[in-house]
């Protein structure tokens, strides 16, 4: 990958700096593809024609699920600990028996995968060490939707809670521990493009083909508590929560095929705080938001670039960061939890990038000078999003617990904020001689005396003062 530092983007960053607009500590972020020894190669029969609401593939710290184009709604599951070349034939898969619409990993169980196959949700349990044979029977199935399912999202703090959106224009919430539907949200009048839980899991936001953004408090009402106008047109949209639940970042399209990103105040959806045009492309931008750095990554299926912005609750709301370009288009990017980041390399985000035949890990870092110190200004204590804070029943009963926070600081690293202050380095070719050294004031005084001497300002009259005047009677001539 290469940083995009040319054209309008570079000039925009410069003009923002000169105009006094806030800049970001992450503005020079760098994306690097990790070594080939970590790649998974020779992927065959990748499904390139998924529905637009599916993000393409999904990774967790232990394994990666990839859709295949073979019949029977098959998914391949690769172990992160087993990189290398895959066999040409005989790859074990999950057979869902119907077209795969969407799928997602349980954030608290790296073995559990939820797969939407038409109107049914299949729950799979991947054995330790990975698939050794093709599985045809899921652990259990969830049924209740009347039409095909568009998208699904697990709850971010409560275990066994899953939300799904369907062509029947409903959002249903499931308790996997009881294997049943517990809530049904109404109010949509068309296809639901995307849904997202707030960071604490109290609210659920959706963006719909009818042009509306809706926010639900599912345990209080089946109807939205707030609504507002979202992206125009029916070509797709995505949304994520940002800034500790104060904002919503929504991707979509303008009146043409111009990709856009808008930021809304979650308390007032009447008008976006800002809207930024990204690029001319027919693919929908899939957003990923890192809560700790407030960095929003944007890329789409078939794109060869990852755009980056920092989201703020104050103007200009979106601060442009360095973008990354690749030599060929990818099928998507899936990000991993913060705990996998190598903070010694100042790595603040990591993910996987899917090409037609390969999976490659990506590392996002920030250039720093004193890398021997833990960069505590970049790495605040992070929420342990890989641990459940409460059970499904506790959440259904009204609980709002959040995960504990943990420090990413390695035991053998000192804090950057406690690093000793270094004296400024001497300037090149400059030496100190106490006999000839002069202060700035002395140099200024010497310069003024030299100027006075040059101009010979010694109190002599000016030439025009020595000229004779004209008598009054001479004016008549």
C-alpha positions as semicolon CSV with decimal commas, in nm:
position;residue;x (nm);y (nm);z (nm)
1;X;0,000;0,000;0,000
2;X;0,098;0,362;-0,046
3;X;-0,008;0,680;0,131
4;X;-0,215;0,917;-0,081
5;X;-0,039;1,249;-0,035
6;X;-0,100;1,406;-0,373
7;X;-0,368;1,616;-0,540
8;X;-0,651;1,788;-0,361
9;X;-0,628;1,578;-0,047
10;X;-0,281;1,704;0,036
11;X;-0,373;2,063;-0,042
12;X;-0,690;2,033;0,167
13;X;-0,489;1,918;0,469
14;X;-0,247;2,208;0,422
15;X;-0,525;2,464;0,387
16;X;-0,698;2,326;0,697
17;X;-0,379;2,364;0,897
18;X;-0,324;2,720;0,776
19;X;-0,687;2,807;0,849
20;X;-0,650;2,699;1,211
21;X;-0,877;2,396;1,181
22;X;-0,785;2,128;1,438
23;X;-0,552;1,855;1,319
24;X;-0,525;1,499;1,444
25;X;-0,248;1,296;1,607
26;X;-0,339;1,026;1,356
27;X;-0,317;1,246;1,045
28;X;0,000;1,068;0,926
29;X;-0,125;0,715;0,996
30;X;0,041;0,446;0,787
31;X;-0,110;0,121;0,659
32;X;0,125;-0,173;0,600
33;X;0,058;-0,520;0,463
34;X;0,225;-0,770;0,696
35;X;0,477;-1,031;0,582
36;X;0,378;-1,297;0,326
37;X;0,429;-1,568;0,587
38;X;0,108;-1,446;0,756
39;X;-0,103;-1,457;0,436
40;X;-0,363;-1,719;0,349
41;X;-0,337;-1,791;-0,024
42;X;-0,498;-2,005;-0,296
43;X;-0,857;-1,931;-0,195
44;X;-1,083;-2,080;-0,462
45;X;-1,445;-2,019;-0,564
46;X;-1,480;-1,695;-0,368
47;X;-1,833;-1,554;-0,389
48;X;-1,802;-1,217;-0,562
49;X;-2,175;-1,147;-0,597
50;X;-2,297;-1,109;-0,240
51;X;-2,593;-0,888;-0,155
52;X;-2,504;-0,524;-0,097
53;X;-2,591;-0,532;0,275
54;X;-2,320;-0,794;0,344
55;X;-1,974;-0,663;0,430
56;X;-1,806;-0,940;0,228
57;X;-1,627;-1,142;0,496
58;X;-1,563;-1,135;0,872
59;X;-1,258;-1,199;1,088
60;X;-1,199;-1,243;1,460
61;X;-0,867;-1,293;1,643
62;X;-0,873;-1,671;1,584
63;X;-1,050;-1,734;1,252
64;X;-1,189;-1,583;0,932
65;X;-1,517;-1,669;0,756
66;X;-1,532;-1,629;0,377
67;X;-1,834;-1,695;0,147
68;X;-1,794;-1,933;-0,146
69;X;-1,977;-1,941;-0,478
70;X;-2,035;-2,317;-0,468
71;X;-2,392;-2,444;-0,426
72;X;-2,554;-2,494;-0,089
73;X;-2,464;-2,159;0,068
74;X;-2,114;-2,265;0,170
75;X;-1,873;-2,073;0,392
76;X;-1,504;-2,146;0,437
77;X;-1,351;-2,088;0,781
78;X;-0,974;-2,031;0,801
79;X;-0,764;-2,047;1,117
80;X;-0,548;-1,738;1,172
81;X;-0,285;-1,963;1,334
82;X;-0,256;-2,170;1,014
83;X;-0,148;-1,929;0,735
84;X;-0,005;-2,046;0,405
85;X;-0,124;-2,209;0,086
86;X;-0,462;-2,384;0,090
87;X;-0,511;-2,719;-0,085
88;X;-0,655;-2,713;-0,436
89;X;-0,943;-2,945;-0,338
90;X;-1,107;-3,097;-0,034
91;X;-1,151;-2,777;0,169
92;X;-1,403;-2,838;0,455
93;X;-1,688;-2,587;0,470
94;X;-2,013;-2,494;0,646
95;X;-2,313;-2,587;0,431
96;X;-2,614;-2,367;0,502
97;X;-2,847;-2,516;0,241
98;X;-2,959;-2,177;0,106
99;X;-2,814;-1,851;-0,022
100;X;-2,600;-1,678;0,239
101;X;-2,726;-1,323;0,290
102;X;-2,505;-1,212;0,578
103;X;-2,297;-1,356;0,863
104;X;-2,111;-1,235;1,173
105;X;-1,895;-1,364;1,457
106;X;-2,005;-1,358;1,820
107;X;-1,775;-1,092;1,976
108;X;-1,751;-1,293;2,301
109;X;-1,700;-1,640;2,148
110;X;-1,456;-1,679;1,859
111;X;-1,603;-2,024;1,783
112;X;-1,963;-1,906;1,726
113;X;-2,076;-1,787;1,383
114;X;-2,427;-1,664;1,296
115;X;-2,527;-1,707;0,931
116;X;-2,840;-1,567;0,765
117;X;-2,953;-1,814;0,499
118;X;-3,265;-1,675;0,333
119;X;-3,510;-1,618;0,622
120;X;-3,334;-1,848;0,871
121;X;-3,043;-1,777;1,105
122;X;-2,806;-2,071;1,149
123;X;-2,584;-2,074;1,457
124;X;-2,260;-2,266;1,405
125;X;-1,996;-2,370;1,657
126;X;-1,650;-2,406;1,500
127;X;-1,447;-2,681;1,672
128;X;-1,114;-2,606;1,839
129;X;-0,838;-2,618;1,578
130;X;-1,076;-2,539;1,293
131;X;-1,284;-2,738;1,047
132;X;-1,157;-3,086;0,966
133;X;-1,471;-3,194;0,780
134;X;-1,769;-3,028;0,611
135;X;-2,050;-2,947;0,855
136;X;-2,411;-2,969;0,736
137;X;-2,606;-2,927;1,062
138;X;-2,580;-2,604;1,263
139;X;-2,594;-2,605;1,641
140;X;-2,948;-2,461;1,616
141;X;-3,164;-2,239;1,390
142;X;-3,368;-1,925;1,454
143;X;-3,687;-1,879;1,254
144;X;-3,939;-1,596;1,259
145;X;-3,870;-1,361;0,969
146;X;-4,116;-1,384;0,679
147;X;-3,866;-1,274;0,412
148;X;-3,492;-1,289;0,342
149;X;-3,265;-1,137;0,605
150;X;-3,049;-0,839;0,503
151;X;-2,804;-0,795;0,789
152;X;-2,727;-0,898;1,148
153;X;-2,535;-0,754;1,444
154;X;-2,448;-0,903;1,784
155;X;-2,503;-0,688;2,094
156;X;-2,178;-0,517;2,205
157;X;-2,209;-0,575;2,583
158;X;-2,469;-0,850;2,649
159;X;-2,402;-1,211;2,560
160;X;-2,642;-1,408;2,335
161;X;-2,831;-1,103;2,201
162;X;-2,851;-1,076;1,821
163;X;-3,041;-0,826;1,602
164;X;-3,146;-0,902;1,244
165;X;-3,314;-0,697;0,970
166;X;-3,525;-0,853;0,694
167;X;-3,712;-0,786;0,371
168;X;-4,029;-0,807;0,583
169;X;-3,925;-0,455;0,700
170;X;-3,886;-0,560;1,063
171;X;-3,591;-0,576;1,300
172;X;-3,603;-0,874;1,533
173;X;-3,395;-0,927;1,845
174;X;-3,309;-1,281;1,951
175;X;-3,198;-1,443;2,275
176;X;-2,962;-1,719;2,165
177;X;-2,949;-1,872;2,513
178;X;-3,325;-1,935;2,492
179;X;-3,314;-1,982;2,111
180;X;-3,612;-1,751;2,062
181;X;-3,720;-1,407;1,940
182;X;-3,767;-1,160;2,225
183;X;-3,838;-0,827;2,052
184;X;-3,973;-0,705;1,716
185;X;-3,912;-0,346;1,604
186;X;-4,148;-0,175;1,357
187;X;-4,168;0,155;1,170
188;X;-3,974;0,090;0,848
189;X;-4,151;0,136;0,515
190;X;-3,885;-0,009;0,284
191;X;-3,564;-0,212;0,274
192;X;-3,335;-0,175;0,576
193;X;-2,979;-0,115;0,454
194;X;-2,790;-0,131;0,782
195;X;-2,828;-0,148;1,160
196;X;-2,588;-0,066;1,444
197;X;-2,595;-0,097;1,823
198;X;-2,473;0,199;2,029
199;X;-2,149;0,136;2,214
200;X;-2,329;0,060;2,541
201;X;-2,601;-0,138;2,367
202;X;-2,892;0,073;2,491
203;X;-2,993;0,198;2,145
204;X;-3,018;0,049;1,797
205;X;-2,992;0,269;1,486
206;X;-3,102;0,182;1,131
207;X;-3,077;0,343;0,789
208;X;-3,345;0,257;0,536
209;X;-3,416;0,275;0,164
210;X;-3,708;0,509;0,242
211;X;-3,441;0,774;0,311
212;X;-3,473;0,776;0,690
213;X;-3,243;0,718;0,984
214;X;-3,414;0,577;1,293
215;X;-3,299;0,527;1,651
216;X;-3,474;0,273;1,872
217;X;-3,467;0,208;2,244
218;X;-3,574;-0,155;2,194
219;X;-3,661;-0,239;2,554
220;X;-3,888;0,065;2,591
221;X;-4,070;0,077;2,258
222;X;-4,103;-0,111;1,930
223;X;-4,125;0,227;1,752
224;X;-3,833;0,465;1,689
225;X;-3,760;0,732;1,948
226;X;-3,595;0,959;1,687
227;X;-3,607;0,987;1,307
228;X;-3,434;1,200;1,046
229;X;-3,348;1,220;0,678
230;X;-3,060;1,000;0,567
231;X;-2,878;0,954;0,233
232;X;-3,081;1,002;-0,083
233;X;-3,165;0,723;-0,326
234;X;-3,184;0,349;-0,299
235;X;-2,829;0,242;-0,381
236;X;-2,733;0,150;-0,025
237;X;-2,612;0,305;0,299
238;X;-2,427;0,212;0,618
239;X;-2,404;0,363;0,964
240;X;-2,196;0,338;1,283
241;X;-2,207;0,513;1,618
242;X;-1,920;0,746;1,706
243;X;-1,790;0,975;1,982
244;X;-1,921;0,765;2,273
245;X;-2,272;0,753;2,129
246;X;-2,302;1,126;2,070
247;X;-2,285;1,097;1,689
248;X;-2,381;0,875;1,397
249;X;-2,158;0,842;1,092
250;X;-2,362;0,751;0,783
251;X;-2,226;0,657;0,441
252;X;-2,433;0,672;0,123
253;X;-2,454;0,849;-0,211
254;X;-2,530;1,196;-0,336
255;X;-2,754;1,267;-0,636
256;X;-2,496;1,103;-0,862
257;X;-2,270;0,805;-0,789
258;X;-2,069;1,021;-0,552
259;X;-1,987;0,844;-0,227
260;X;-2,059;1,057;0,082
261;X;-2,006;1,043;0,457
262;X;-2,229;1,243;0,693
263;X;-2,209;1,300;1,068
264;X;-2,531;1,343;1,267
265;X;-2,593;1,450;1,624
266;X;-2,759;1,142;1,777
267;X;-2,993;1,371;1,974
268;X;-3,108;1,561;1,663
269;X;-3,132;1,381;1,328
270;X;-3,304;1,669;1,149
271;X;-2,992;1,781;0,960
272;X;-2,636;1,645;0,938
273;X;-2,359;1,831;1,118
274;X;-2,146;1,787;0,806
275;X;-2,138;1,593;0,478
276;X;-1,816;1,519;0,290
277;X;-1,791;1,392;-0,068
278;X;-1,546;1,102;-0,096
279;X;-1,513;0,962;-0,449
280;X;-1,704;0,881;-0,766
281;X;-1,784;0,510;-0,733
282;X;-2,088;0,280;-0,749
283;X;-1,984;0,078;-0,439
284;X;-2,117;0,154;-0,093
285;X;-1,855;0,258;0,163
286;X;-1,839;0,019;0,459
287;X;-1,740;0,208;0,777
288;X;-1,534;0,084;1,069
289;X;-1,496;0,308;1,374
290;X;-1,223;0,277;1,638
291;X;-1,361;0,414;1,965
292;X;-1,025;0,485;2,129
293;X;-0,869;0,690;1,848
294;X;-1,201;0,812;1,702
295;X;-1,067;0,715;1,361
296;X;-1,322;0,616;1,097
297;X;-1,203;0,387;0,816
298;X;-1,401;0,374;0,490
299;X;-1,368;0,134;0,198
300;X;-1,595;-0,060;-0,036
301;X;-1,606;-0,383;-0,230
302;X;-1,401;-0,341;-0,547
303;X;-1,220;-0,034;-0,411
304;X;-0,842;-0,006;-0,403
305;X;-0,828;0,261;-0,134
306;X;-0,902;0,303;0,237
307;X;-1,010;0,652;0,341
308;X;-0,958;0,768;0,699
309;X;-1,113;1,048;0,908
310;X;-1,118;1,144;1,271
311;X;-1,471;1,209;1,398
312;X;-1,525;1,498;1,639
313;X;-1,822;1,648;1,821
314;X;-1,694;1,994;1,726
315;X;-1,651;2,159;1,386
316;X;-1,538;2,054;1,134
317;X;-1,665;1,713;1,271
318;X;-1,460;1,516;1,015
319;X;-1,082;1,568;1,009
320;X;-0,922;1,416;0,702
321;X;-0,633;1,176;0,766
322;X;-0,390;1,000;0,533
323;X;-0,559;0,756;0,297
324;X;-0,403;0,435;0,166
325;X;-0,398;0,312;-0,193
326;X;-0,338;-0,046;-0,311
327;X;-0,221;-0,185;-0,641
328;X;-0,542;-0,383;-0,705
329;X;-0,906;-0,374;-0,589
330;X;-1,005;-0,578;-0,284
331;X;-1,328;-0,748;-0,180
332;X;-1,335;-0,586;0,162
333;X;-1,158;-0,524;0,493
334;X;-1,247;-0,668;0,836
335;X;-1,100;-0,517;1,154
336;X;-1,000;-0,698;1,474
337;X;-1,037;-0,609;1,845
338;X;-0,783;-0,375;2,002
339;X;-0,617;-0,647;2,207
340;X;-0,436;-0,787;1,898
341;X;-0,253;-0,459;1,828
342;X;0,123;-0,446;1,878
343;X;0,151;-0,120;2,071
344;X;0,533;-0,143;2,070
345;X;0,511;-0,065;1,698
346;X;0,253;0,209;1,774
347;X;-0,008;-0,006;1,600
348;X;-0,356;0,124;1,685
349;X;-0,565;-0,089;1,445
350;X;-0,531;-0,420;1,264
351;X;-0,749;-0,604;1,016
352;X;-0,759;-0,842;0,722
353;X;-0,795;-0,756;0,357
354;X;-0,963;-1,002;0,118
355;X;-0,861;-1,035;-0,246
356;X;-0,997;-1,288;-0,497
357;X;-0,752;-1,557;-0,388
358;X;-0,571;-1,426;-0,078
359;X;-0,624;-1,293;0,274
360;X;-0,363;-1,043;0,392
361;X;-0,331;-0,884;0,739
362;X;-0,308;-0,504;0,753
363;X;-0,139;-0,299;1,025
364;X;-0,225;0,067;1,095
365;X;0,047;0,259;1,280
366;X;0,140;0,615;1,372
367;X;0,500;0,734;1,315
368;X;0,668;0,829;1,642
369;X;1,025;0,914;1,744
370;X;1,044;0,772;2,097
371;X;0,906;0,428;2,020
372;X;1,079;0,280;2,325
373;X;0,806;0,446;2,534
374;X;0,440;0,349;2,557
375;X;0,248;0,617;2,366
376;X;-0,014;0,686;2,633
377;X;-0,147;0,985;2,438
378;X;-0,254;0,745;2,160
379;X;-0,356;0,445;2,371
380;X;-0,603;0,527;2,649
381;X;-0,739;0,241;2,857
382;X;-0,957;0,043;2,618
383;X;-1,286;-0,129;2,682
384;X;-1,257;-0,510;2,687
385;X;-1,508;-0,552;2,403
386;X;-1,414;-0,921;2,375
387;X;-1,577;-0,989;2,716
388;X;-1,951;-0,981;2,790
389;X;-2,058;-0,736;3,061
390;X;-2,392;-0,906;3,133
391;X;-2,619;-1,191;3,030
392;X;-2,902;-1,168;2,780
393;X;-3,159;-1,178;3,061
394;X;-2,988;-0,897;3,251
395;X;-3,008;-0,679;2,942
396;X;-3,370;-0,770;2,875
397;X;-3,448;-0,680;3,237
398;X;-3,314;-0,326;3,179
399;X;-2,946;-0,358;3,267
400;X;-2,692;-0,122;3,107
401;X;-2,359;-0,262;3,220
402;X;-2,044;-0,198;3,018
403;X;-1,717;-0,387;3,001
404;X;-1,420;-0,315;3,224
405;X;-1,138;-0,107;3,079
406;X;-0,786;-0,246;3,046
407;X;-0,447;-0,090;2,980
408;X;-0,259;-0,194;2,666
409;X;0,072;-0,091;2,820
410;X;0,330;-0,373;2,824
411;X;0,496;-0,432;3,160
412;X;0,843;-0,348;3,024
413;X;0,754;-0,007;2,877
414;X;0,758;0,334;3,045
415;X;0,499;0,602;2,969
416;X;0,584;0,862;2,708
417;X;0,431;1,129;2,934
418;X;0,693;1,043;3,198
419;X;0,989;1,047;2,958
420;X;1,266;1,294;3,059
421;X;1,269;1,622;2,874
422;X;1,564;1,646;2,639
423;X;1,763;1,966;2,583
424;X;1,727;2,105;2,232
425;X;1,993;1,972;1,995
426;X;2,259;2,224;1,888
427;X;2,217;2,369;1,544
428;X;2,443;2,246;1,269
429;X;2,772;2,441;1,233
430;X;2,694;2,650;1,540
431;X;2,944;2,673;1,826
432;X;2,952;2,877;2,146
433;X;3,236;3,123;2,218
434;X;3,188;3,325;2,538
435;X;3,415;3,603;2,410
436;X;3,221;3,667;2,090
437;X;2,872;3,553;2,197
438;X;2,599;3,818;2,171
439;X;2,242;3,807;2,286
440;X;1,954;3,884;2,051
441;X;1,913;4,228;2,211
442;X;2,281;4,306;2,159
443;X;2,259;4,201;1,796
444;X;1,953;4,421;1,747
445;X;2,123;4,723;1,904
446;X;2,433;4,673;1,690
447;X;2,221;4,653;1,377
448;X;2,037;4,978;1,460
449;X;2,368;5,162;1,514
450;X;2,495;5,036;1,180
451;X;2,179;5,161;1,007
452;X;2,209;5,502;1,170
453;X;2,570;5,527;1,060
454;X;2,481;5,426;0,708
455;X;2,215;5,693;0,681
456;X;2,439;5,950;0,852
457;X;2,163;6,069;1,075
458;X;2,374;6,312;1,285
459;X;2,131;6,598;1,333
460;X;2,233;6,784;1,009
461;X;1,951;6,972;0,833
462;X;1,785;6,800;0,544
463;X;1,861;6,932;0,189
464;X;1,510;7,065;0,138
465;X;1,542;7,274;0,452
466;X;1,832;7,471;0,292
467;X;1,640;7,573;-0,021
468;X;1,523;7,934;-0,061
469;X;1,156;7,999;-0,061
470;X;0,950;8,186;-0,328
471;X;0,838;8,547;-0,266
472;X;0,469;8,619;-0,267
473;X;0,488;8,857;-0,566
474;X;0,659;8,588;-0,774
475;X;0,340;8,378;-0,772
476;X;0,168;8,639;-0,994
477;X;0,410;8,571;-1,277
